Amino acid sequence: MKTKAIVINSVKYQDKALVVKCFTFTDGLKSYYVRDAFSSSQKGKKSAYFQPFTILEIEANHRNKNTLNHFISIKPLVYTTIPTDIIKSSFVLFLSEVLNAALKDESKNEDLFLFLETALLWLDENQTSVNFHLVFLLEMTKFLGFYPNIAEGRFFDMSEGVFANVKSANCMAEEESLLFRQLLHLKINSLENPFSNAQRKLLLVIILDYYSRHIENFRKPKSIEVLKEVFT
């Protein structure tokens, strides 16, 4: 079967192999065993194909869940700017780690795949937006099933995903709720920058907290420290 796939992560196995997790257009999450991933050839090392969020055109025989698959052929899309732009590459590292934690046993989801592909191509082809990662994470909740309800209200309820007029134990403070509402109105291709550096850091904490409340055993991304260094 031929399909597009987006690399979520790869883990070294023994000395020369990789186990690569991909989100595919046709079958959702799939894992692949890549033998001799670190051996050199005329085209370079195969391991270079499996950097986080690389878009691939693959051919593979997909087996049942919980089994490793094997690639028959692989053709990577070569990004123009992401590998050399420190902000973009930091976004990619961080967001792929969040997606890896968020997708537990995801079956086919064409809309989510198309969102990821479109967002990554836009990031590669356009000027860097410092809010890209924040809008990306919020947009992704549309496909994961817990996008916030943008109704009138002064306080955002983190557990219910709605704005309320009466503050409960699960609600953010009014100032934070207003900041969060501002973010919800930004588009992923917007270069508008209404937030200070401190506000962006606060919004990222809020979004990750929101994810942890709606995804069981959600792990805080280790690469968040990379983002902090980039935006310091």
N, C-alpha and C positions, 0 to 999 in steps of 0.2 A: 504494500500500500504506500502511495506517495501522499505526503502531507507537509504542511508547514509546522514548525515547532519552535518554541521559545525556551531557551535554556534557563532553568531556575537555579540549579546549583550542580556542582560536580565534586565528587569525593574520591581521593586517591585510594586505589585498592592494590595492595601489595606494592611492587616496585614500579611496574610499567602500565598498569591498567587504571581506568577510571570507571566509576559508576555515575552516570549522568541522569539527572532528573529534568524532564522537559514537560512543558504544557503544550500539547498538540492541538491542532485545529479539529481533527477528526475524532480523537479519542480521549481528550483531557489529559490528565497526568499519566506519564509513562516514564519508566526508568530503563536505562540502557547500559549494557556492559561494553566498554570499549577496550579491546586488547591492544597492547603496544601503543598507548596514547602518547607516550613521551619519546617514541623513536622518531628520528628525523627522516624526512624524505625530500624530494624535490619541491614539494609544496609546503614544507615546514612541518612542525610537530602538530599532530592531531589535537593535542590538548588546547591549542590556541582557538579551536572551533568552539570550545565549551566554556567560554567566559560568561559570567552572569548576563542574562538578557540578550545574548546573541540570538538572532533570528536565523533559523535553518530551513532549508528545503531538504527533506529526508525521504528515503524509502526504507521501510522496515516492515517486518512481520510482527504484528502486535499480538501478544498472547493474553492469557487471562490476567486479572489483577494479581498483585503481589509476586509477579515473576519478572525477571530481567529479560529485556528484549535486546535485539542486536540490529545495528544499522546495516542496511545493504548499501546505501549510498548517502553521502552528506554533502550539501552545498551551502556554505555559510553566506549570509549577507554581510558585506564588509562595511562597517560604519565609517563615516568620513571624519567626524569630530569627537565622538564619545571617547575613544581610547586615549586621546591626547589632551582633552579638556578636563582639568582636575575636578571642577564642579560637576560636570556631567557624569564623569566616571564614578564620582562619589555617590551621586544620586542613584546610578544604576546598581552599584554594590549594595547600597542600603535598601532600595525598593525590592530588589530580588530576594533579599533576606526576609523582608516582611512578607512577600508573597509566598515564600517557602513555608513560613510559619502559619500563614492564613489558609493555604490550600491543604486540607487534610486528606480527603479522598475524593477529589474533584473529578467528576465524570465530564463528558463532552459539554462544553459551554462556548459556543461559537462567538457569542456577543462579547464575553470576557476576552477571548483570544484577539478579536478584532480591536477591542479597546487597547489592549497591551501593545499590539503591533502598531497601531496608529500613533499612540502616544510616544513610543520609542523612536519611530521614524521622524516625528515632529521634533523631538528633543535633539536628534542628530543633525537635522537640517536647518535649525533655527537658532537664533540668539538665546543664550541661557536665561531662563527665568528663575529667580531665586526662590520663587514659591512653587516651582514645578512639583517637587516631592509632596508638598502639602495637598495641592489640588489632586494630584494623582491618587494619593491614598484615600481621599474622600470620594473621588469618582469610582474607585474600585469597590467601595461598599455598595454601590448600586448593583453590582454583579454578585456580591457575596451575601446580599439580602438584608443589610441593615443601614441603608442610606438614611440620613436624618430627614425628618419631616419638617420642611421649612414653613411652619405655620406661625402665626403671631404668638408672641409670648416673650417674657423677659428673662426666663431662666431655662437653660438647656438641660433636660433630664437625660443623663448619660445612659441609663438603663433602658428607658423607653424609646430613646432616639427622637424625642419631640421637644418643642419649646412650650413651656408652661407659664402661666401667670402667677401661680402659687409655688413658692420654692419648697421642695422636699429634700430629703437627705441625699437623694441621688442627683440633685441639680448643681450645676456650676454657679458661681457668683454672677451677678448681672453683668459686670464689666467683661468677664471672660466669655459669657454667653454672647454678648454683642460682638466681640472679636471673632468668635467662631462663626457667627452669622455672616459677618463680612467675608470670611473665607469661602463660605458656601456659595456666594454670588460670583466668585472668580471662575473663569474658564481655564482649561488646561493650556490653551495657547495664548493666554493673556500675559503681556509683559508689564502690566500694571503692578506697582509695588507699594501698596498702602500700609505695609507693616514695617516696624523697626526690627532690628536683629533680635532684640529681646522678645518681642511679640511673636516672631517666627519660632523661636525656641519654645515658648510657652504653648503655641498652637501644636507643635509637634508632640509635646508631652500629652496634651489633651487628646490628640488623635490616637496615639498609641494606647492611652488609657481606654479610649472608646473601643478600640479593637479588642483589648483584653477582656472587656466586659461582654463582648458578643461572640468571641471565638474561644472555645474551651482550650485551656493550656497554651494560650498564646505566649510566645517567648519574646522578650524584649530584644531587638536586634543588636548584636555586638557592634556592628558597623556604625551605630549612632555616634560613637566616639569620633569616627572619621569625619562625619558631618560637622560635629562641633569644632574640630580643628580647622576645617575648610572655612567655616563662617565666623571664626573668632577674629 
